């Protein structure tokens, strides 16, 4: 059984998957179906609300938010959407009024609708769906103590809005949520479901674009524990007439007895930033073997490159950006001083800070502002390249931002330049089978096509892209989509352990 890393309450939770026989790299070890799922609001105009594929849509005349690629799919989703349709405009109004930090480009609407679907499904207490990890699981009094905590402000706002709308649209939630005298109990139950979703919901990623088009809850898939040196990654199969399924694909050889683990965050980040992000998103402090090694004196010194100048001297401006909490940053800086880490000069730090401040002039990412935004990003990059270490995480961040902005601005020369630069670093940071490589190769090929590059210039990227897709099982050797993995949903050799 694989251990889930320590919870914020100090007790270890044991749950997960382990394999009973060896699995080779890129083999699919587990297939999981979605309990609930829905397209995100930002993708709703292009992607079907049921299958999440990019197809011509027939929009819903009632809510005008979601659409379906066929009448059959509309009917298949009707048991859920018919209960939600009238409530959606009311939820949009209430949640958007809570502020951009709650609304977050429509993510709050997605969370509200998916939590309502889970509550209507009414999973039994002994079911896997009801026992998914949460910082509140098994601690009935914990929520009451946490209700005023800043970390719960967004779930509380979503839960209150959902219950208020359910009072006007009763079919949105089960009957027990309609009694005013039980409002506090209902609020706590909804918040509890939202917390489970925060820890277990998965963004459904369209591999070719390397972007999330929706969210879904996969019960068996959610049992994949976190590790900063993962054995697996998530793949999604987009299918006709059904929600996408999730596959756990091995990214290296996995020996019998090993756990199927994925990474819940960005592996390119230094350990102090990885652990901070996991605490914020999943409510636990990671104590995996890689984190423990990275926290040793030698491990910390190796990671200084991510926040240093070309000479390996620590830049406070970059470090504080990676750990903005003042108290935590002060503790880590004391550790670095004890290790006799060299600090960059005040003038060098000031120059980096000035280059970063220029990014404050960026406007929202829209086509009309893309060219001016790109000039700002390129200006900051030009100042930072000679001032920071080539392994500094800020360079990867700005190159990724430059790529997406250049694509919107139709500056395909910059798209090609950034995609090549990022792909060169991707292999060592994420490994040979990471889906980000697919995304970057696709951007390279699209840029070559837009620029009318000679076939010889695009040949290397095209060949690498084709080989990677075949190796990952996203295409077969005859250039057709591989829809069938040939694996049953409970393949022999897998031991599915649930929470103790």
N, C-alpha and C positions, 0 to 999 in steps of 0.2 A: 504494500500500500504506500502511495506517495504522500509525503507530508506537505500540508499547506503551511506556508511560512507563518511565523508568529502573528497572532491577531493583535490589535491595539490594546486589548485587555490583558495581554500577557500569557494567555493560554494557547497552547498549540492545538490546531484543528487538523484532524487526519482525514484525508479524502483524496481521491484521484484515480488515475489509471496506471497500471503497470503492465508490461508485456511478459508473457510466459515463454516466449521464444524469440529468437533474434529477428529483427526487421532491418532490412537494408535501407540505405538512404533513398529518398523520394518514394518509398513505399507508403501506401495509405494504410494506417494502422486502425482507424476508426471512422465510421460514418455516422453522423447524427442528424436527425430531423428537427425542424424548428417547432417549438411549442407555440410561439407567437412571433409575428414579424410584420414589418410595415416599411414602406419606402419613406425616406426622409423628405421633409418639405422642400429642401433645396434641389432634390432630384425628381420631385413629383411630376413636373411638367414633361419629363423625358422618359421616366421609368414606370412600368406597370405597378400598381399598388399591391398586386398579389405575387407575380413571378419576379418582379424587380428588373426585368429585361428592358433594354432600350428599344422600344417599338412604337409605332403610331398609336396614340391613345384615344379612347372615347371618354372624355371627362365626365365626372359625376355632375349632373345638373343641380343636385341639392347643395352639396358643400362647396363645389367648384375648387376643391383643393387636390383631390386625387382622381386618377383615371385608370382605365383598364384597357388592355390590348385586345380584348374580345368580350362579347356578352357572356360567354361561358365563364370567364374568369370573374366577371362582375357578380354572377350568380354564386360562384364558389366562395366569394368573400362576403356575400350578403349577410350571413348570420352575424358577422361582426359589424360590417359597415352600416347596416340598416339601423343598428342601435346607436351608432356614433354620428351619423350624417347631420342630424339637426343640432347636435352638440358642438360640432367642430367650429362653426363661426363664433359661438359663445366662448369656447375655450381660447380661440385665437385672440379675441378681444381682451379677455381677462389676463391671459398669460403675457401678452405683449405689454399690457399696462403695468406689469410687475417690474419692468425694466429690462434693458438689453442683457444684463448679466443672468437673468432668469430665462428670457426668451431664447437667446443664443441662436439666432437664425432659424428658429422653429424647432430646435431640439426639445424644448419644453413640451410642445404639442405632441411630438412623437413619444416622449416619456409618459405623458398623461394617457394617451390612447393605448399604449402597450400595457401600462399598469392596469387600466380598466379591463383590457382583454384577459389578463391574468386573473383578476378578481372575479370576472364573470365565469371563467373556466372552473374556479373552485376546486383546485387540486387538493386531494386528501392530505392530511397532516403527515401521513407516513410515506407519501410519494416523493420521488426524487426532486420534482419541481418545487415542492414545499420546503425542502431541506437544503436548498442551495445556499452557499456561503453568504453571510451578512455580518456586519459588526454587531448586529442586534440579536442574532440567532442564539437561542438558549439563555438570553439575558432580558427577561420581560420588563425589568425596571430600568434598563439602560436608556431606553428611548426617552422616558420621562426626564431623566437627568440631562439628556442631550438636546432637548427641544429648543433651548435658547442658544445653543452653540452656533457660531458663525458658519461652521461646516455644513449645518443642516438647513441653512436659510433657503436654499434653492429647492430641496425636496419638500420643505414645509410649504413654500409658496405654491408649488405645483399641486400638492395634495389638497390645500385649501381651495384652490381654483377648481379642481376636479369635483370636489364635494359640492361646491356652490352651483356648478353647472348641472350636476346630477339632480339637484333639487328642482331644476327647471325641466330637465330631460330625464325623467325617472328610469327609462330603459338603459341608460348609460352604465349603471352599476346595479348589483344585486339589491333585492328589496331591503336587506338589513341595514343598508347604508342610508336609507331614507328617513330614519327616525331621529328627530332632533335631540332626544334625550341621550342618544348613543353617539353624538357627534364627536366627542373627544376620543372615544374608542375607535370610531371609524377613521378619524384623522391619523391616529397612531398606526392602524392597520395599513392604510394607504402609504404612509411614510415608510413602513417596514418593507412593503413590496417595492417601493422606489429604491430603497437601499439595496435590496437583493438585485434589482436590475442594474444598479450602478456597478456592482461587483461582478455580475455575470452576463449582462447583455453584450452582444458582439456586433460590431459594425460590419455589415456585409460588404465586402470589398470587391469591386469590379477589377479583375486582375489587369486588364489592358490599360486602365486609367489609374490604377493604384489609388482609388478613392472610394470612400464609403458611399453607397447609394441608399442605404437603409440600415435598420437594426433588427436583430432577431435574438431570441433566447433559445439556445440549444442545450437541453438538459444534460445529455451525456458529454457534449463538448465543453460545457461549463466546468466539468470536473477536471479538466486539464489544469494542473497547477502551474504557477509561475516559476521560472528559473531564468537568471540572467545569462545562462549558457544553455539555451533550450535544446530539446531533442526533436521538436516538431514545430510546424507552422500550420496556420489555418488556410485551407483552400475552400472555395465556394463553387458549387455546381449550380449554374442557372439552368432551370429546366422548364419545359413547356407544361403549363397547367398546374404548377405547384410552386410553393416557396422554395428558395434555394436550400440545398442541403450543405452541411459542413463536413469537411474531411480533415482529419489530423494526419498530415504528411510528415514523415521523418526527414529531417534535414541532415542527418548523419546516421551511421549504423547505430542501432539501439539494441543493446544486449538483453538477454532474458533477465527479468527481474528489475530492469530500469523503469523509471516513471516516464510517462508521456507528458512532457512539460513544454509550454510555450512561453514567450516573453510577453508580458503585459505592457511593456514600454519600449523606448528607443534604446537599443543596445549600444549606440555610439556615445551615449552620455556618460560622464564620469560617475563614479559610485555615489557620491553625495547627492547628485542631481537625480539619479535613478531612484534612490531610496526615498527622497523627498516626494517625487512625482507619484510613486506607488502608495505612499502614505495618504496623499491627497485623493487619489482616484480609487484605491481599493482598500484603504483603511488598515494596512499592515506595514510593518517595517521588515523589509526583505533581509533574510539571513541565509541566503543561498551560498553555496561554496564559493562562487565567483565574487560575490559581495564581500565575504569574509576575507578572501585573498586580496581583493582590491583595497580593503581597509587596513591592511598591514602597512608598515612604513615603506617597504619596497613597492607595494602596490600603489600607494598614494603618489609616490614620486614618479611612477611610470605614467600616471594620468595627468600630470601637470601640463603636459603638452596641450591638452584641451583648453587651457585657460592661460597660456603663457605667451611670451614674445618669442621671436625666432631663436633666442639664446637659451630658452627654457626658464626664463625668469617670470615669476607669477605676476599677472596683471590683475590688480584688484577689480578693475572695471568689468573684466570678463568673469572673474570668479563670483562677484556679487550678483551678476546677471544670472548665473547658474544656480545660485542659492540666495534668493532675495530676502528671506527671513533674517532680520538683523541678528537675533540671538544665535541662531544656528550658524550663520556665517562667522560670527565672532568666535564660536567654539572651534570651527574648522581652521580659521586663521591662526589660532593659538597652537593647534596641532602642527600646522605647516612651519610656524616659527620654531617649535620644539625640534622639528626635523631639519632645521637650518636651511629651509628652502630660500633661495635668493628671490628677492622681490624686484620688479622692474622699477625704473626711476619714476619719479613723480611726473616728469614731463612726458615720458613714454605713455604712462597711464592716461594722462590728460588728452593726448592725441587720439588714443583709442576711444575714450569717452566722447570726444567731439565727433568722431566718425559715427558713433552709435546714435548720438543725439540727432544727427541728420535724418535718421529714419522716422523721427517723430513727424516729419512733414508729409509722410505717405498718406494718400487719400484712400478711401475704401476701394477694394479691388474691383474696378469696373472698367469696361472697354474705353470709356471716354477719358479716364484718368491713367490708363495703362502706360502710355508713352512717358508721361511726366514722372510717374512712379518708377519706371524702369531707369530713368536718368538718375534719380535719387539713389536707387539701390546700387547701380553701377558706380556712382561717385563714392559711396561708402565702401564698396568692395575695393576700389582702387586705393583708398586710404588704408584699409585694413590689411591688404595682402602683404605689404612690406613690414607691417607693424606687429603682426601676430604669427604664431607658429603655424606651419602648414597643416597641422593636425587639429587646430583650434575648431571647436564645434561651430562657432559663429560663422565661419566660412561656408560650411555645409548649409547652414540655415539660410544665409543670404543667396547662395547659388541656387538653392531650391526655390526661393522666392523670386529670384531673377528669371528662372526658367518659366514658372507659371505666368509671371507678368509679361515676359517677352512673347509667350504664346498668345496671350490676349491682345498684345500690341501688334501681333503678326510680324515680329522681328525674328525671323527664323534663323538668321545667322547666330543670334545670341542664344536661341533655343538649342541649336546644335552645339555651340561652345559649352554651355552649362551642362547639357546632358552628357557630353563626353567627359567633362571634368568630374561630375558626380559619379558616373559609372566607373571611372578609374579608381575611386576611393571605396565604392560600394562593396567590392569583393572582399577586401580585408576587414571592413567594418561589420558586414552582415553575413558573409559566407556566400558560396557559389549558387545556392538555390533560393535566395531571398527574392520575393516577388517584386521588390523595388527594381531589380535588374531588368525584369520584363518591361516595367513602366519606362525606364530610361532608354532602353533599346528601341521601344516603340516611338518615343519622342525623337530620337535620332533619325529613325527612318522617315517619320512624317516631315521633319525639317529638310532632309535630303530631297524628298519629293517636292516640297514647296519651293525649294531653291533650284530645282532642276539640276541637281548634282549629277555628274557622270556616274554611270552604273558602277564603275570600279570603286568609287569613293564610298558608296553605300553598301558594297558587297560584304565587307567584314561585319558590319552591324546586322545586315539581313541574315547572314549565315549564323551568327551568334544568337540572334533572336529565335530563329527556327529551331536550332539545336536545344535551346533552353526550354522552349514551349514543349517540345517532344519529351525532353528529359523530365519535366514536371508533370507530364501526362495531360497537359492542357490542349495538346494536339496529337494526333497519331502520325505515323510516318507517311501517310497519304494525304496530309494537309487538311484533314477533316477534324472537326471538333470531337474530342473523345468524351462522350457522354456517360459511358459505362465503365466504372472502375473494376467491375468484376468481383466486387467484395460485398458480402452480406452485411447487414447492419450490426450484427454481433459476430464478427469473424472469430473462428477458433484461435486460441492463443492470446486473447485479450481478457484481462481480469478487470471488470468494472467495479471499483469499490466506491461505496457511497459514504457520506459523512457518518462517523461513529456517534 
